[in-house]
Amino acid sequence: MNEPRAIGTFLKDDGKILRSKTRLQWGESKQSIGSVIMLNPGSATLKSNKEWVTFLNSSMKTVSGELSLDPTMKQLSRMIREFYSDNKRLEGSLYIYNLFPLRDPDMESAKKEFTLVRDKVTHWNDPIIKECLSIDHPWFLLAWGCGHPPAFELPMNQWYNAITNRNSIIFGRKGKKEWDYYHPSPPVQSGKDKYLMEIKELYHHWFKGTKDDEPNNKGTGLIFIPSNGPEDWGDLLANKVKQFKTGYSAKTLAYSWEKQNGFPRDVESVFHASGIELFKTIEMLLGIPEYRVPLPGGSRASQNDIFVLAKGKSHQQEQLVAIAVEGKVSEDFGQTTGAKLGQEPSSGLRKRVNFLLETLGLDKLSSEELSVIRYQLLHRTVSSILLAKKFTAPNAVVLVHSFSEKDNGYKDYEMFLALFNLKAFKNRIIGPVNINEINVYFGWVCGKNYF
């Protein structure tokens, strides 16, 4: 595999050297192949010693350029080679972020320095996080180390709250405590080797990466194991500890849907009261939590909270129905498409958005109309259509199961349905509208937040 270049930006703030942007780039592409969040920048400097010395000793506030690879960067490069071992030539960039951007190659020294600049860290991180969220990262590797003092939870929460609103896989090699994620480059070589072996297994858990000539001990993604109860659902999340909590949609949805054999009563009653023949006798055949639907323009799939395959009757003929369920408690639908695209969207993201719009017949929307539409509603609706086609179902339903007392996201749902000349109602099934030869229905069900 070709070797990467390290590219970064340094800046000065009150006598401190910060590193705000860093990526390992293979080939010429800036498109993200993934990202890693570590503690703080290490020993890497500009590759040109003359430029580095000039920056340090001059009034220059910022400088960008090619960097020398420090030991951690070399380990990350080795990790990517393991992830993409089948690629003779890789094109793309691994983006490197930090809990705080203060450059210090000594971790213990960095921890002490953090206590002196703690009040500035959030301010330093804000523009870095904003730029991070403008990039279409398929995954985030948490790797900031273990055993940090409680004060470090400030930037940990800042970063984690930002990235969990994304439709990205979040993983890392967990330590003993809640916020512990092992650093990818421990001091001894055996530790480095062990980390790579374990993180490669985690990576292959989320992405298809096994070689054709190796035994596939991770499964094909086509075989599903029956649930033993709602707690099993948490194992399918990127971080069960953080995401599967009382008051969060993942846990609320799991307990609501596992409570009975079939649809939850609130969902079933909305179907039956719809007045639509197809749903009068609708029967749930199977439900698969956290079901991923691949989309063009990147490796990250559209992850449905639940995929339900059901059957109903229309004109006395049984018909299959593919249902994409989206659970909400306090969450909204995430970024608008305008914010998602940002000022300089990657070619992969542009390809994906174009695919979504063409599939939905919305490719004639103006940039102003598109910019305010929630991106999640676009790809969730397309995933329902793709699921219908996959299972030869003539019907699809996008079902929002909301447990929010304030109906968070409902205005965005209304605006989205208006694109198809549909008027939204709570506790109603609306439609159909024929999209890509599939009869697509929409529903907003108000659930009771008992969990």
C-alpha positions in Angstrom: 0.0 0.0 0.0 1.1 3.5 -0.7 2.4 5.6 2.2 0.6 8.7 3.6 1.6 12.3 4.0 0.8 14.1 7.2 -0.7 17.6 6.7 -1.5 19.9 9.5 -2.0 23.5 10.8 -0.4 25.0 13.8 -1.3 28.3 15.5 -0.3 30.4 18.5 -2.4 31.5 21.4 -1.0 33.4 24.3 2.4 31.8 24.0 1.0 28.3 23.5 1.4 26.2 20.3 -1.8 24.5 19.2 -2.4 22.1 16.3 -5.9 22.6 14.9 -6.0 20.5 11.8 -4.3 17.2 11.0 -4.8 14.4 8.5 -2.9 11.5 7.1 -3.5 11.6 3.4 -3.1 8.7 1.0 -3.0 9.8 -2.7 -4.6 13.1 -3.6 -8.0 12.7 -1.9 -9.2 14.7 1.1 -12.3 12.5 1.4 -12.5 11.0 4.9 -11.9 7.3 5.3 -12.4 7.7 9.1 -11.3 9.8 12.0 -9.6 9.4 15.4 -9.9 11.4 18.6 -6.9 11.3 20.9 -5.7 13.3 23.9 -3.6 16.1 22.5 -1.1 16.7 19.6 2.3 15.0 20.1 5.8 15.6 18.8 5.0 16.1 15.1 6.4 19.4 13.6 6.5 20.8 10.1 8.6 18.6 7.9 10.7 21.6 6.9 12.8 22.4 9.9 13.5 25.9 8.5 9.8 26.7 8.2 9.1 25.3 11.7 11.9 27.4 13.3 10.7 30.5 11.5 7.2 29.9 12.8 8.4 29.5 16.4 10.6 32.5 16.4 8.5 35.0 14.4 5.3 36.9 14.9 3.4 34.4 12.6 0.1 33.4 14.1 -0.5 30.3 12.0 1.3 28.0 9.6 0.2 25.0 7.5 2.1 22.3 5.7 3.4 18.8 5.5 4.4 17.3 8.9 7.0 14.9 10.1 5.3 11.7 11.2 5.5 11.2 15.0 5.3 7.6 16.5 1.5 7.8 17.0 1.0 8.8 13.3 3.1 5.9 12.2 1.0 3.5 14.3 -2.2 5.0 12.9 -0.8 4.5 9.4 -0.1 0.9 10.3 -3.7 0.6 11.6 -5.1 1.8 8.3 -3.0 -0.7 6.4 -4.6 -3.4 8.5 -8.1 -2.1 7.8 -7.5 -1.8 4.1 -5.1 -4.6 3.5 -6.7 -5.5 0.2 -6.1 -2.0 -1.3 -2.8 -1.8 -3.2 -3.3 2.0 -3.6 -5.5 3.8 -1.1 -7.1 7.2 -1.8 -8.5 9.2 1.1 -7.6 10.8 4.4 -7.6 9.8 8.1 -8.5 12.9 10.1 -6.9 13.3 13.6 -8.6 15.3 16.3 -7.8 15.8 20.0 -9.6 16.4 23.2 -7.6 19.6 23.5 -5.3 21.0 20.8 -2.3 22.0 23.0 0.9 20.5 21.5 2.9 18.6 24.0 4.7 15.2 23.3 4.8 14.3 27.0 1.4 13.0 28.1 1.9 13.7 31.8 3.2 17.2 31.1 0.1 17.7 28.8 -2.2 16.7 31.7 -0.6 19.2 34.0 -0.8 21.9 31.3 -4.4 21.1 30.8 -5.3 22.3 34.3 -3.7 25.7 33.5 -5.6 26.2 30.3 -8.8 24.4 31.1 -11.0 27.5 30.8 -9.7 28.0 27.2 -10.2 24.4 26.0 -13.9 24.7 25.0 -13.2 27.9 23.1 -10.3 26.3 21.3 -12.3 23.2 20.5 -15.5 24.9 19.1 -14.1 25.8 15.6 -12.3 22.5 15.3 -15.4 20.6 16.1 -17.4 22.7 13.7 -15.0 21.9 10.9 -15.0 18.2 11.9 -18.8 18.1 11.6 -18.7 19.6 8.1 -16.8 16.5 6.9 -18.5 13.2 6.1 -16.6 10.9 8.5 -17.8 7.2 8.2 -16.4 6.4 11.7 -14.8 7.9 14.8 -12.2 5.9 16.7 -12.0 7.0 20.4 -8.4 6.7 21.5 -7.6 9.3 24.1 -6.2 7.0 26.7 -7.1 5.8 30.1 -7.0 7.0 33.7 -7.5 10.7 33.1 -8.5 13.0 35.9 -12.2 14.0 36.2 -11.5 17.5 34.7 -10.9 15.8 31.3 -14.6 14.9 31.1 -15.2 18.5 30.0 -13.7 18.0 26.5 -14.7 14.4 26.4 -18.4 15.4 26.8 -17.9 18.3 24.3 -16.6 16.0 21.6 -18.8 13.0 22.4 -22.0 15.1 22.4 -21.0 16.5 19.0 -20.3 13.3 17.2 -23.1 11.2 18.6 -25.5 13.5 16.7 -23.9 12.2 13.5 -24.9 9.0 11.6 -21.4 7.6 12.1 -20.0 4.5 13.8 -18.2 5.2 17.0 -15.9 2.6 18.5 -12.7 2.1 20.4 -10.9 -0.3 22.7 -12.6 0.2 26.0 -10.7 0.5 29.3 -12.1 -0.2 32.8 -13.7 3.1 33.5 -16.6 4.8 31.6 -14.5 7.3 29.6 -11.4 5.0 29.2 -10.4 4.3 25.6 -6.9 2.9 25.0 -4.4 5.0 23.2 -3.3 3.4 19.8 0.4 3.7 20.4 1.5 2.2 23.8 5.2 2.4 24.7 6.2 -1.2 24.0 5.9 -2.9 20.6 3.9 -5.9 22.0 1.3 -3.4 23.2 1.1 -1.7 19.8 0.6 -5.1 18.2 -2.1 -6.2 20.6 -4.0 -2.9 20.1 -3.9 -3.3 16.3 -5.2 -6.9 16.5 -8.1 -5.9 18.8 -9.0 -2.7 17.0 -9.0 -4.5 13.6 -11.6 -7.0 15.0 -13.8 -4.1 16.2 -13.5 -2.4 12.8 -14.5 -5.6 11.0 -17.5 -5.9 13.4 -18.9 -2.7 11.8 -17.6 -2.9 8.3 -17.1 -5.7 5.9 -13.4 -6.2 5.8 -12.5 -9.9 5.9 -10.5 -11.3 3.0 -12.2 -13.7 0.7 -9.6 -16.4 1.5 -10.0 -16.1 5.3 -12.7 -17.8 7.4 -15.5 -15.3 8.1 -15.8 -15.7 11.9 -17.7 -12.4 12.1 -20.7 -13.5 10.0 -22.1 -12.3 6.7 -24.6 -9.8 8.0 -27.4 -11.9 6.5 -28.0 -14.2 9.5 -29.9 -12.7 12.4 -30.1 -14.1 16.0 -33.5 -13.8 17.8 -33.6 -11.3 20.7 -33.8 -12.5 24.3 -35.3 -9.2 25.4 -34.8 -5.4 25.1 -31.4 -5.3 26.7 -30.0 -7.3 23.8 -30.6 -4.3 21.5 -28.0 -2.3 23.3 -25.3 -4.7 22.1 -25.9 -3.5 18.5 -25.0 0.2 19.4 -21.6 1.7 18.9 -21.5 2.5 22.7 -24.0 0.7 24.8 -22.9 2.5 28.0 -23.6 6.0 26.5 -26.5 5.3 24.1 -28.6 2.7 25.9 -29.9 4.6 28.8 -33.3 5.3 30.3 -34.7 8.4 28.6 -32.8 7.8 25.4 -34.6 6.7 22.2 -32.6 3.4 21.8 -33.7 2.0 25.1 -37.2 3.4 25.0 -37.8 1.9 21.6 -36.4 -1.4 22.6 -38.7 -1.8 25.6 -41.7 -0.4 23.7 -41.3 -2.9 20.8 -40.4 -5.9 22.9 -43.3 -5.5 25.3 -45.7 -7.6 23.2 -45.6 -10.0 20.3 -46.1 -7.7 17.2 -46.5 -4.0 16.9 -46.6 -1.8 20.0 -50.3 -1.0 20.8 -49.9 2.7 20.0 -48.4 1.9 16.6 -51.0 -0.8 15.9 -53.9 1.5 16.8 -52.6 4.2 14.4 -52.4 1.7 11.6 -55.9 0.3 12.3 -57.4 3.8 12.6 -55.8 5.1 9.3 -58.8 4.1 7.2 -56.3 2.7 4.7 -57.3 -0.9 3.6 -53.7 -2.1 3.6 -53.2 -1.4 7.3 -56.5 -2.6 8.7 -55.2 -6.1 9.2 -51.4 -5.4 9.1 -49.3 -8.1 10.6 -45.7 -7.8 11.7 -43.6 -10.6 10.3 -40.2 -9.7 11.7 -38.3 -6.8 13.2 -34.5 -6.2 13.0 -33.0 -3.4 15.3 -30.2 -1.2 14.0 -30.6 -2.4 10.5 -28.1 -0.9 8.1 -28.9 0.0 4.5 -25.8 0.7 2.3 -25.9 4.0 0.3 -23.6 5.2 -2.5 -21.1 7.8 -1.8 -19.2 6.4 1.2 -18.9 3.3 3.5 -21.4 4.6 6.1 -24.8 3.1 5.9 -28.2 4.5 6.8 -28.9 2.8 10.1 -32.6 2.3 10.8 -33.6 2.0 14.5 -35.8 -0.9 13.5 -36.5 -2.4 10.1 -39.9 -4.1 10.1 -41.2 -6.4 7.4 -45.0 -6.7 7.6 -48.0 -7.8 5.4 -51.4 -6.3 4.9 -54.3 -6.7 2.4 -55.3 -4.5 -0.4 -58.1 -5.4 -2.9 -58.2 -8.8 -1.1 -54.6 -9.5 -2.1 -51.8 -9.9 0.5 -49.0 -7.3 0.1 -45.7 -6.9 1.8 -44.8 -3.6 3.6 -41.3 -2.5 4.4 -41.2 -0.2 7.4 -38.3 2.0 8.5 -38.8 3.0 12.2 -37.1 6.1 13.6 -37.3 6.5 17.4 -37.2 9.9 19.1 -37.2 11.1 22.7 -35.4 14.4 23.1 -33.5 14.2 19.8 -34.3 16.0 16.7 -33.5 14.9 13.1 -29.9 16.1 13.3 -28.2 18.4 10.7 -30.0 20.1 7.9 -28.8 19.1 4.5 -27.3 22.6 4.1 -25.2 22.2 7.2 -24.3 18.7 6.2 -22.9 19.8 2.8 -21.1 22.8 4.3 -19.0 25.1 2.1 -16.8 22.4 0.6 -18.6 19.0 0.6 -16.6 15.9 -0.4 -17.2 14.2 -3.7 -18.6 11.2 -1.8 -21.1 13.3 0.1 -22.2 15.1 -3.1 -22.7 11.8 -4.8 -24.8 10.5 -1.9 -27.0 13.6 -1.7 -27.6 13.5 -5.4 -28.5 9.8 -5.2 -31.0 10.6 -2.3 -32.6 13.5 -4.2 -32.9 11.5 -7.5 -34.4 8.5 -5.7 -37.0 10.7 -4.1 -37.7 12.7 -7.2 -36.5 15.9 -5.5 -33.5 16.7 -7.7 -35.2 19.9 -8.9 -35.2 21.5 -5.5 -33.5 24.8 -5.2 -30.4 25.0 -3.0 -32.5 27.2 -0.6 -35.2 24.6 -0.3 -32.8 21.8 0.1 -30.6 23.6 2.7 -33.4 23.5 5.4 -34.4 19.9 5.0 -33.1 17.5 7.6 -30.6 15.1 6.1 -31.8 12.2 8.2 -35.3 12.4 6.8 -33.8 12.1 3.3 -31.7 9.0 3.8 -34.3 7.3 6.1 -37.0 7.7 3.4 -34.6 6.4 0.7 -33.7 3.4 2.9 -37.4 2.5 3.3 -37.7 2.5 -0.5 -34.5 0.4 -1.0 -35.8 -2.1 1.6 -39.1 -2.4 -0.2 -37.3 -3.1 -3.4 -35.0 -5.6 -1.7 -37.9 -7.6 -0.3 -40.1 -7.1 -3.3 -42.6 -5.2 -1.3 -44.8 -2.7 -3.2 -45.2 -0.6 -0.1 -42.9 1.3 2.3 -43.6 3.2 5.5 -41.4 5.8 7.2 -42.6 5.6 10.8 -41.5 8.1 13.4 -42.2 6.6 16.9 -41.9 9.7 19.1 -41.7 9.6 22.9 -41.1 13.4 23.1 -43.5 15.4 25.2 -42.6 18.4 23.1 -42.8 16.6 19.8 -39.2 17.4 19.0 -38.6 17.3 15.2 -42.3 17.5 14.2 -42.0 20.8 12.4 -39.1 19.3 10.3 -41.3 16.3 9.6 -44.1 18.6 8.5 -41.8 20.5 6.2 -40.4 17.3 4.7 -43.8 15.8 3.9 -44.9 19.1 2.2 -42.2 18.3 -0.5 -44.5 15.5 -1.6 -47.7 17.6 -1.3 -48.7 15.8 1.9 -50.0 17.3 5.1 -48.7 15.8 8.3 -50.8 14.8 11.3 -49.8 13.3 14.6 -51.0 9.7 15.1 -51.9 9.4 11.5 -50.6 7.4 8.5 -50.4 9.7 5.5 -50.1 8.7 1.8 -49.4 7.0 -0.3 -47.1 8.9 -2.7 -45.6 6.9 -5.5 -41.8 7.3 -5.3 -39.6 5.2 -7.6 -42.4 2.7 -8.2 -43.0 2.2 -4.5 -46.1 3.3 -2.6 -44.6 5.3 0.3 -46.5 6.2 3.4 -45.5 8.3 6.4 -46.5 8.1 10.0 -45.9 10.0 13.3 -46.9 8.0 16.3 -46.9 9.6 19.8 -45.7 6.9 22.2 -45.8 6.9 26.0 -42.4 7.4 27.6 -42.5 4.7 30.3 -39.0 3.6 29.9 
